[in-house]
Amino acid sequence: MNVSRRQCLALLSAGFSGAAMAPGAARALVGRWREVASRTDGVVGVAALHLSSGDRVSLRGDERFPLASVCKVPIALNILAMVDEGKWRLDDLIDIQAQDVWTGVSDIAERWPERKRYSVDELLARMVARSDNTAVETLWRVGGGFPAMTLRFRQWRLHGIRIDRSERECALNASGVQRIPSVEQWTPGMVDELAAQIPPESRLAAMRRFLADRRDTATPDATVKLLKGLYRGDLLSRSSTARLIQIMEGTSTGRARLRGLLPPGTIVAHKSGTTASPQGLNGATNDVGVVTLPRDAGRFAIAVYVKASTRDDAARDSVIANIARITFDYWST
């Protein structure tokens, strides 16, 4: 008897053990992922989880990869958990301090100091949907930093994700800057100024050390578990869950990655992340999120991480886009 992929998922969700069929289909999917991954000289990690059936497939699923700006999703989750606990309201205003300002990818930095106050909700939207670096520094600070994130991961029973440093500190360390200025010394634009002082060969060595560091990393498996917890409402209240998903659906960065080859109009709630590439060695090119399938086939969470590649931006983006499309087709049929 021929059984379609969707029929197989229905049987699984109804309690039928599809072990005789699912392993072969999963191996075929991973084989296609491996073929795409071979197009880069970097290391590719992937995990995908069909949210309604629980069907999960992974490639290097338990290996650690640098988070880069993907860290902004768990940081947002922590802030929204504080909202649910009554410690913040979405309309509360937060002052952007000089120590928070990080020029580069930041509309907030361009407007500072003329505008210094933003609501919690606006900071969340800018941090996730537009990857604003000043917003993430601010929310990292008011959210309690490393101790608070460690406690949240323990509460959420997530052992494959860790955030040890602010994203700015990660960027500086990856560039070879080990001594971070004090709060009193910090000025806007200092990231680029400090990184420019590091010789190219030292920056390359620093990136290699960064890639070997377990701090501020996640496994693909833990990432899709986090996304599953968000969508199932296990981590936040209903209103906070809906707000974060809405923000992620409006993400404007990384459009050539998970979204790149999907059919027009496909709903994708995601967050991308990218590190610098000293002397051509890119630390991380990532995109993680949840994709809505056509014809009531449900949704799947997916995390694609690419590390230590010397290919150009387009090649790395293409790896992520092709893996996403292959996975989309796998669960659409």
N, C-alpha and C positions, 0 to 999 in steps of 0.2 A: 504494500500500500504506500503511495506517495503522500507524504505529510509536509505541508508548507511550514515555513519558519513560524508564521503567526499561529498556526494550529498547534505547533509544538509548544509555543509559549503558553497558549491557553491550557493545554494539558498540564504543563508544569504548575501554573498558577492554581489549577484545580486540585493539585496534590498528586498528580501522576508523575512517577519517576521516569524522566526522559533520558536516563543515563546512556541508553543504547544509541540514542540519536545525537544528543547535545554535544558529547565530547568530540565527535567527528566534525560537527559544524564549527565548534569553537576552535579546533585545530586549524581548520581551513581559514577562519577569520584571522587568527594569529599569523598564519603563513603569509597572508596578504599584507598584514601590517609589517612583517619582517621584510618583505620585498620593498615596500615603500621606505622603511627605515634604512635600508642599504644604500639609498640615494644620498645619504649624508655620511660624513666620516665621524659624526658625533654619536652619542649614546641616546637612544630613544626609549622612553618608557611610556606605556599606555595602560589605562584601565578603563573599562566601560561596563556599566551596570544598567540593565533594563529595570526601571523603577517599579513597575507593577508586578513583573514576574520574578524578580530577583536574579535573573540570569546574568552572570558576570563573566567577563573574559579579561585577561591581562597579559601584558608582555613586560617583563622586568617590573612587575607590579609591586614588589617589596623593596626595590632599590631606591635610594634617596637621590633627589634632584633639588638644586637650588630653587627656591620659591620665586625669587624676584618679586614683581608686583602682584603675583597671585596671593601674596601675604595679605593684601588689602581685603580679601573676602573674610578670612577669620577675624581680622581686626574689626571689620564692620559687624560681624556676628557678635563680637564681644561688646561693642557699643550698644547694639540693639538689645542684647541681654540685660545691660545696665538700664536701658529704657524700660524693659519689662519689669525690672526690680524696683523701679521708681526712683532711680538715682539720677536719671536724666529724662527730659521730655524732648521730643523731636523739634519743638519750637524754641527750646532754650538757646540763647546766644552765647557763643564762645569767642573770647578774644584771641586773635592770632598774635602770638608773641614773636619777637625777633628771632628767638631760638628755633621757631617752627618753620621759618621761611626758607624754602629750597627752590631756587630758580631752575629753569629748564622746562620740565613738563609741569607747569602750574599757572593757571589763570589767576589764582589767588595771589601768588607772588608778584605777578605783573601789576596787580592793583594795590598792593601793600606799599606804604602805610596809609594811603588815602582811605582805603577800606580795611578795617581790622576785625569786624565782627560778622560772624556767619552763624546760622542756626545749625544745630546738630544734623538735621535732615539734609541741609544743603551741603554740609561737609561730607556726609556719607555719599551723597549722589556724585559729588565731584571726585571723591577719592576712588570710587569703584568704576563709575561709568566713564570718567575722563582721566583716570589714573593720576589725579592731581597729587603731586608730591608734598606740597605744603599741607594739604588736608590730611594725608596719612601721618605726617609728623605730629600734627596737632592732636589727632584722635589716638595715636599711639601714646602721647603724653597724658591726655586726660583719661584714657582708658586704663592706665596703670602699668603700661609697659610689660616687660618680661614676666614679672611675678603674676600679673593678672592673666596673661595669655596662658601661662603654664597651668594655672588653676583651672581655666576654662577647658583646656584640652583634657585635663584629668576628669573634670565633671562630665565631659562629653564622651569619655572613654576612647579618645583618639590618641593612639600611641605612635602613629607614623607621621605626625606633623609637629614641628617645633618652630617657634619664633623667638629668637634669643636677643636680637638687636633691632633697632629701628632700621627701616629700609635705607635711610641715609647712611647710617653707620655701615651697613652691608656694602653699599656702593663705594664708600671710602676704603674699607678694608680690601675689597676686590680690586681697587686701584693701587693698592700698596700703601695707603695711609693708615698707620696703626695707632697713632696718637690723635685722638679725637679732641678738638677744642672744647673748652668748658662752655657752659651756657653763656657766661658773661662775655666770652670772646667771639661767639658765633655771629657771623654777618651773612646776609643774603649773597649767594654766589660763591660761597666759600668752598663748596664741593668741587667745582671746576677749578678754582684757584689752587686748592691743595693737590688735586690729582695731577694738574699740569706740572707740578714740581717734581713728580716721580719720573725717573728715566724710563723710556719704553721697555727696556729689558727687565727692569724691576717690576713694572706693571704686569708684564707677561708672567713673571714668576709668582706675583701676588694672585693673579687669576688662577693659576694652577693650585696654589694653596687653598684658595677659596673653593675650588671644585672638590677638594679632598676634605673639606670641613663639613661636619655633620650638622652644624648650627644652621638655623634658618632654611631647613629643607623639608621636603615632604615626599612620601611615596605615592605613586599613582593610586594604589589601592586605598590608602587612607584618604586621599583627596576625594574619590568618588563616595566613600563612606560619609565624609563631611557633607557633600552635596545631597546625598540621600537623606541625611538627618535634617538638612534644611527643608527639603521638599516634603518630607513626611510630617513636618511640624514638631520634630523631636527636640529642637534646639531653642526655638523662639515661640512667642505667642503667635496667634493667627495673623494679627495685624502687622507685626514686625516681620514675619515670614513673607507676607504678601508684599510689603514695601521693599525688602531686599531683592526679591525676585524681580519686581518691577524695575528697580535700578539696574540690575544685571542685564535685563532684556534691552536696556537702553545703552549698553556699553558701546562706545565709539572707537575704541582702540582694537587692534588685532583683527581687523575685518577680513584680512586675507588668510586667516588661520581657520578656526573651527567653522566660521561662516563661509569661507572662501569659495567652496565648490558645492554648497548645499543649494537646493532649489530656492528661487526667489520667494520671499514671504515666509520661509521657515523661521519659527520662533526659536531663538537661541539666547539663553541667559548665561553670560560667561564673563570671565576675567582673564586677560592676557598678562604676560610678564616677560621682560627682556632685560638682560644685563648688557654691560659694555663688551666690546670685542678688542682687547688690546692686541696689537699686531696680528689681527685676524682671528684670534681665538675667542669665540663667543661662549660666555659662561652658561647662559640659559636663554632659551626661547620657548615659551610655554603658552598654553591656552587650556582653560578648564571650564566646564559648564554643563548645562542641561539642554538637550535638544528635544523639541516636540516633533514627533513623527506624524506623518499624514494618515488619513483614514482611520482615526481612532486607534492607532497602533501603540499609543502611549508615549512615554518619554524615556530617554536614556541619559544618564550622567556619564561624562567622559572627561578624562584628564590625559593630556598629551604633553610630555616634557621632552625637550631636546637639550642636551648639554654637551659641552666640549666639542663643538663643531667649528670648522674653519670655512664652511660654505657661506655664501652671502645670504642677506636677509630673505630674498625671494625664494631661495632653495629651502631654507629652514621653514618658512611659512608654508611652502608647498607640501612638505612632509606632513605637517599638521592638517592641512586642508584635505589631502588625499586620505589620510587615516580617518578623518571625520566622515568623509563621504562614503568610504567603504563600510564603515560602521552603520551609517544611516541606511544604506541600501540593505545591509544584512538584516536589520530589524524592521524594515519597511515591507519586506516580501512575505 
